[in-house]
């Protein structure tokens, strides 16, 4: 298979040449795919009876990620040529280059590589020089590049710019096939092009004359090959196709890009710019006729490879909460012996490091858990600025990587931010360049591109996806070892909760193999497979996707329940663990001791709290630990109001038994306080002024794990109900919320 | 380790520092949450953090810095639709000056912000700015308007004020006063700062200087008695990291007035090169050249003066006996009494922190 990029100035005729070349190759029985990479999306219209097809950009805009299929954007044109148009934004807004990047990413995700094409032809606008338009000349794409030009100065200038772009990518192996001269019919035009070609050391592969035949064929929405198969241009395209075949069989030379300086250009080339023609619309075009039929057997394997790993907001196209860069950062920054390089502006690293350090400080001051070693310190920013936005940031990234390698880091993660993603910096190339110099260092690029990969939770998943690649599948399993998966790394009680779980497990003879991830080493991750069971810390949306990610890499078993909160959950959790490891007796002893203590405490608190009415208003969806405590205390739960998005359902065994209301607002809460008259209102954010006669207390977003979570809350309520409903300070100001 | 903020954060907070101005962020929520959080901490707008209070579009549960929540498609197709909606929505809430700031990613899209301002008929009260602007601290628009009628501008910290002082000089012919010894931090620099202003404005500094001297005398006995008992603070070590105009006078004062040893001295990005040169010269002259740019938060030290995160973390790890915040980000310490480290009261605050810290066991 050969991949060709046809570059040229906008309006130079590269789409006409691309379509005719594809048609010629198609007529020879070659399986050809032509991808138009020009926002004006008319590359393939001559292969499609002049019709326009759905562009990839339109498709991404209108279709949910899980519903995307290759067959919706891949069409079949003349001579069975596969046709795809990237499309782009309206002129003057947006970043068309980013559009090209997204097109290639989607085609990759939808499995374009699994279809067998002999020739892939990328028709690319060449006078836009941002990272997006350079995607087709990245190494994983074009093997050879043809440059279309006329004798006009601007066309040659664009041709020279393309050579500059190519030179920036690489010099080895050479990839420039040559120049295609598309004549404008100017005087001495061929000589001008020849002079340029000689100066840059490239052959002119074909010289296409300016002929009325092209316009005639275009009027009928077809190629010259199709309309005038015995014409001179058809003969010339046949020769051009011969050249492509020779290149694909390594029988034709490819050349290095050796562009001219501006001064040299002015010396060699003289001419004036000419406006190109406009696109034409061909009504009555039926897309179905041109739909590319994908064999059923292929369709199954063409499912979007990332489908299973989307978080809720990404799947449902809801506004993204936070950014995937920050999410991925919270994962990689927890590897004790790895460095995270943030490829972006310093503000991105500042924000991420602020959250990380704040959580470490809070964990220390509230729970006495001191950060260890390099925790919170192993991060570097490439400090992208205007310069790197315009000229690209890979040079700075490579420098940063080299410095990190010299300092002795053996594992380095690169995280991308919005700007580095938008300008299309090729971080995989940067990583491989440095890796060649420091073969002993693992450099892992994680391309989250700020929020382009999704929200904060999606970033966490992307981080875990990258890290799960480090797991050694050959490690032998040991019976009484477990892994802990997906702890909330920014929670103040991260380590204290872990300590509770660790102690519970240790008491019954089970050890922890790997915390995936917190204070984890690269060695721990590689040895992930030693554990016979994986325990999810949280079974929320992120936990669910995380389980899928790990299950796709390992065959390890997952435990049914997440970290338990409160007495009943902890009992159930331990009993199930006991069944799994066949150590029920030890567990029963532990539970019996705890039950005696729990019941004693409940009895004493019931004297104060029995019969008191409670209203719950919550964003948190796991509330059974609180509800159970309320029931055990003999309190009366008058309502549970669930705030937040309609996608967050309460996970409770009490559904259907207790009064529950979704889409709960502050106003509804206030109304219920007045009507239902609760003694105690529990909310994630209690209101400031409580002149309603109710006591208010907080529901923690990240509750403590283990037997005592509920009883600790109850102790607080018993005190609270004996204190003034409205403290004096609340009368000193005006509540603004 | 918290990396220092850059111009993006600076520009958002500069506008948020104007009492009757609202920043409209053209960017993703990832850039909004943090800045809204720290802005609201400094200039509280709501009594509670309950996101139910700000559920409307563009606010995402926070009272400050509404944003266009840019996402994948917006980067490709432009943020037109959201920009068209956000400006009238925010403008209808009050009469604040609206200032649109692009996030770094949004700056790559090239949305014509002026077009959206005009189409929302907001050109009289809405501006779009590039990253770099006036730094304010609770100023109102009216005060800013009147700011061109003053005789002098006093630049306390040149890192933040010199550029704008020069702009006032160029635009309104208002001269500015700046002390070559850095900001008024510690007794000596405060005295010099007073003298410099008095000289520039042709007024008598003696009363103000007398006040400083009285304070010095008043607290002499506290220092003397502590010294006679412990030999300290002489020989106590300190680490300092901050703006160059704070680091210079403070390093000098701690060394000369208290006899403390500068273990590590570092300045933050955006320092004044002249001031930095003075710091390097000072350290060379007193035999502590090795301390320059040598700030490690892993080594034990008696007193650390740095950003809140570094100070708090070293305190938690018991690597220092006293920690004093002299730069952002804050550790979150809730100040009920007004605190400052500049001027006379600032010098007394520094002394209180240092001496009480040194009372603790190393």
Interface residues (C-beta under 8 A of the other chain):
Chain A: X57 X60 X61 X88 X89 X90 X92 X93 X94 X95 X96 X98 X99 X102 X319 X320 X321 X322 X323 X325 X326 X344 X345 X346 X347 X348 X349 X350 X351 X353 X354 X355 X357 X358 X360 X361 X364 X365 X370 X371 X376 X377 X379 X381 X383 X384 X389 X417 X418 X419 X421 X422 X423 X450 X451 X452 X456 X619 X643 X665 X666 X683 X684 X685 X686 X687 X688 X733 X735 X736 X737
Chain B: X1 X2 X3 X4 X5 X6 X8 X9 X28 X29 X30 X31 X33 X34 X45 X46 X47 X48 X49 X50 X51 X52 X53 X55 X60 X63 X69 X70 X71 X72 X73 X74 X75 X76 X77 X78 X80 X103 X104 X105 X107 X108 X109 X110 X111 X112 X309 X312 X313 X316 X317 X329 X331 X332
